């Protein structure tokens, strides 16, 4: 189990101070914009309203998440059936608890 826990460690040194502040700001903004949270077997999927300004912010956030959390697999989908962006975040054992701490503090998640 120690090996699994080590594999989901965030790389805090991946960012300089300015990038860390940008990541915090973007994460806070995007967490507040989540309209739905879907639990997956190995992570979560979140939905955002399909707005052009959000697309660019989501793309930047994904880029930053890849730098600090390389254990995640991140997929961005533009759904045709609903006007939404769906971002799925999955990973190895232990990743789901890391994601839960960040994603499930949203109004959309708390309503479930």
C-alpha positions as a LaTeX table, in Angstrom:
\begin{tabular}{lrrr}
\hline
Residue & $x$ (\AA) & $y$ (\AA) & $z$ (\AA) \\
\hline
Unk1 & 0.00 & 0.00 & 0.00 \\
Unk2 & 2.89 & 2.39 & 0.64 \\
Unk3 & 3.84 & 2.07 & $-3.02$ \\
Unk4 & 0.31 & 3.04 & $-4.14$ \\
Unk5 & 0.29 & 6.02 & $-1.78$ \\
Unk6 & 3.65 & 7.20 & $-3.10$ \\
Unk7 & 2.39 & 6.97 & $-6.69$ \\
Unk8 & $-0.35$ & 9.54 & $-6.01$ \\
Unk9 & 1.88 & 12.14 & $-4.40$ \\
Unk10 & 1.50 & 15.61 & $-5.82$ \\
Unk11 & 4.69 & 17.29 & $-6.98$ \\
Unk12 & 4.44 & 20.60 & $-5.16$ \\
Unk13 & 7.87 & 21.68 & $-6.43$ \\
Unk14 & 6.56 & 21.57 & $-10.01$ \\
Unk15 & 5.47 & 25.21 & $-9.70$ \\
Unk16 & 7.25 & 28.43 & $-8.91$ \\
Unk17 & 5.42 & 30.85 & $-6.63$ \\
Unk18 & 3.62 & 32.66 & $-9.48$ \\
Unk19 & 2.43 & 29.46 & $-11.14$ \\
Unk20 & 1.30 & 28.05 & $-7.78$ \\
Unk21 & $-0.82$ & 31.19 & $-7.24$ \\
Unk22 & $-2.26$ & 30.84 & $-10.76$ \\
Unk23 & $-3.11$ & 27.19 & $-10.10$ \\
Unk24 & $-4.87$ & 28.03 & $-6.83$ \\
Unk25 & $-6.85$ & 30.83 & $-8.49$ \\
Unk26 & $-7.88$ & 28.68 & $-11.46$ \\
Unk27 & $-8.78$ & 25.71 & $-9.27$ \\
Unk28 & $-10.94$ & 27.90 & $-7.04$ \\
Unk29 & $-12.69$ & 29.45 & $-10.01$ \\
Unk30 & $-13.32$ & 26.12 & $-11.71$ \\
Unk31 & $-14.46$ & 24.28 & $-8.59$ \\
Unk32 & $-17.06$ & 27.01 & $-8.19$ \\
Unk33 & $-18.24$ & 26.52 & $-11.79$ \\
Unk34 & $-18.79$ & 22.74 & $-11.56$ \\
Unk35 & $-22.41$ & 21.86 & $-12.31$ \\
Unk36 & $-22.24$ & 18.10 & $-11.76$ \\
Unk37 & $-19.92$ & 15.54 & $-10.19$ \\
Unk38 & $-20.04$ & 11.91 & $-11.34$ \\
Unk39 & $-18.29$ & 9.21 & $-9.36$ \\
Unk40 & $-16.27$ & 6.78 & $-11.47$ \\
Unk41 & $-14.67$ & 3.49 & $-10.41$ \\
Unk42 & $-11.20$ & 5.07 & $-10.30$ \\
Unk43 & $-11.92$ & 8.78 & $-9.99$ \\
Unk44 & $-14.49$ & 11.43 & $-10.82$ \\
Unk45 & $-15.92$ & 13.28 & $-13.79$ \\
Unk46 & $-17.03$ & 16.87 & $-13.45$ \\
Unk47 & $-19.14$ & 18.98 & $-15.77$ \\
Unk48 & $-18.84$ & 22.65 & $-16.52$ \\
Unk49 & $-21.17$ & 24.87 & $-18.55$ \\
Unk50 & $-20.05$ & 25.07 & $-22.18$ \\
Unk51 & $-18.82$ & 28.64 & $-22.26$ \\
Unk52 & $-15.83$ & 29.68 & $-24.40$ \\
Unk53 & $-14.06$ & 31.51 & $-21.56$ \\
Unk54 & $-14.32$ & 28.40 & $-19.37$ \\
Unk55 & $-12.85$ & 26.18 & $-22.09$ \\
Unk56 & $-9.59$ & 28.14 & $-22.05$ \\
Unk57 & $-9.44$ & 28.13 & $-18.25$ \\
Unk58 & $-10.12$ & 24.38 & $-18.14$ \\
Unk59 & $-7.37$ & 23.76 & $-20.69$ \\
Unk60 & $-4.86$ & 25.76 & $-18.64$ \\
Unk61 & $-5.92$ & 24.02 & $-15.42$ \\
Unk62 & $-5.44$ & 20.61 & $-17.08$ \\
Unk63 & $-1.96$ & 21.64 & $-18.17$ \\
Unk64 & $-1.09$ & 22.65 & $-14.60$ \\
Unk65 & $-2.65$ & 19.50 & $-13.11$ \\
Unk66 & $-0.50$ & 17.36 & $-15.40$ \\
Unk67 & 2.61 & 19.07 & $-14.05$ \\
Unk68 & 1.81 & 18.61 & $-10.37$ \\
Unk69 & $-0.24$ & 15.39 & $-10.50$ \\
Unk70 & 1.31 & 13.15 & $-13.17$ \\
Unk71 & $-0.48$ & 10.13 & $-11.70$ \\
Unk72 & $-3.81$ & 11.38 & $-13.11$ \\
Unk73 & $-5.33$ & 10.54 & $-16.45$ \\
Unk74 & $-7.35$ & 13.57 & $-17.54$ \\
Unk75 & $-9.87$ & 13.57 & $-20.37$ \\
Unk76 & $-11.76$ & 16.58 & $-21.71$ \\
Unk77 & $-14.97$ & 15.89 & $-23.61$ \\
Unk78 & $-17.30$ & 18.30 & $-25.31$ \\
Unk79 & $-20.66$ & 16.65 & $-25.02$ \\
Unk80 & $-23.05$ & 16.83 & $-27.93$ \\
Unk81 & $-26.14$ & 15.91 & $-25.93$ \\
Unk82 & $-25.76$ & 18.70 & $-23.38$ \\
Unk83 & $-24.10$ & 22.10 & $-23.50$ \\
Unk84 & $-21.31$ & 21.01 & $-21.17$ \\
Unk85 & $-17.61$ & 20.25 & $-20.92$ \\
Unk86 & $-16.94$ & 16.97 & $-19.11$ \\
Unk87 & $-13.54$ & 16.47 & $-17.49$ \\
Unk88 & $-12.76$ & 13.01 & $-16.13$ \\
Unk89 & $-9.90$ & 12.59 & $-13.70$ \\
Unk90 & $-8.83$ & 9.03 & $-12.94$ \\
Unk91 & $-5.80$ & 7.31 & $-11.52$ \\
Unk92 & $-4.34$ & 4.45 & $-9.52$ \\
Unk93 & $-5.38$ & 3.36 & $-6.03$ \\
Unk94 & $-5.41$ & 6.37 & $-3.75$ \\
Unk95 & $-6.06$ & 8.93 & $-6.48$ \\
Unk96 & $-9.78$ & 8.95 & $-5.83$ \\
Unk97 & $-9.35$ & 10.12 & $-2.24$ \\
Unk98 & $-7.08$ & 12.96 & $-3.40$ \\
Unk99 & $-9.68$ & 13.99 & $-5.97$ \\
Unk100 & $-12.52$ & 13.69 & $-3.46$ \\
Unk101 & $-10.82$ & 16.19 & $-1.16$ \\
Unk102 & $-10.64$ & 18.74 & $-3.97$ \\
Unk103 & $-13.79$ & 18.14 & $-6.01$ \\
Unk104 & $-16.37$ & 17.23 & $-3.41$ \\
Unk105 & $-16.30$ & 20.59 & $-1.71$ \\
Unk106 & $-18.40$ & 22.06 & $-4.51$ \\
Unk107 & $-22.07$ & 23.06 & $-4.25$ \\
Unk108 & $-22.88$ & 20.57 & $-7.08$ \\
Unk109 & $-21.30$ & 17.70 & $-5.14$ \\
Unk110 & $-22.81$ & 18.67 & $-1.81$ \\
Unk111 & $-26.30$ & 18.67 & $-3.35$ \\
Unk112 & $-26.00$ & 14.94 & $-4.13$ \\
\hline
\end{tabular}
